[in-house]
Amino acid sequence: MAVLYFYAFEKYSSEAEAQAAATALLERMQNNPTDWMEVKEITGSQEAGWLMPPTKLTDAEILNPDESKTYTAYSKISGSNVMPLTAAQLEEKRNEFRVFYGDYLRANVITKADESTTPPTETTITPTTDMSDFVS
């Protein structure tokens, strides 16, 4: 019988490994918005119709949107698809969609499962990495 740790749908053999995973997830959530959303530049207008090329923006482009462009954003977790968005609105949606992702992953909880007890017990542990900005 073993003690296992679970974080963001992954299994770890020690709390230290799970804590390291939380730190790595923090880095990804700060720098890799394509993990939880897709963004495309759009052209046109409400009146004339929107044109959406198939090219998705990169992480760097999503983190630094061009204020002269218009965008559409799709949340991979909630299924929300929003358009048209200015650069400032895209930044708001990026943060909103990131919280959906953080909640989905339970980014603020490590679960310790102790199978050596009868019945097996589960305990929640708060990551030492502050994930509060990424969950509701």
Steps between C-alpha positions, in 0.01 A plus 500: 500500500626841410457867560439684173458867415277633224527841340339628179398148390850360549626251760817553704681280751596786734363831616820668381431379144141629518621835637752523213217429256303792648799729450535380140127555441529856631769567240282353223195698612700821490657434160301245297144619437465258207461230768150629575394719208520558128518848352477616142526842343185596315422767243178647370211637700167411654324657201715354221577172674808375679783324320696250706816346356590152632826615658502489880709746699807381689548535874714811448238660275222430752707642785578815297199573279525773237271791592428568132347155445173324582481147639283202576570283804389147579522334843599133473342433841174697507436489126445878494573664167509880509541755221579773414759587763740789527849434637388614848191277486717209388719545807188490720379181329845344531485549877137385522565188294814426704285485815269249327810291428638535852165393647483207259847382606430573868826696492474596867469142636738207536326182609687253721358147477616262771415144401673356808203589720171311514302652351740697278510870588528814293641828625520829314818703505533858383790549259780716633490680164229767512240403240229736632507722189415199285193360678165641604 
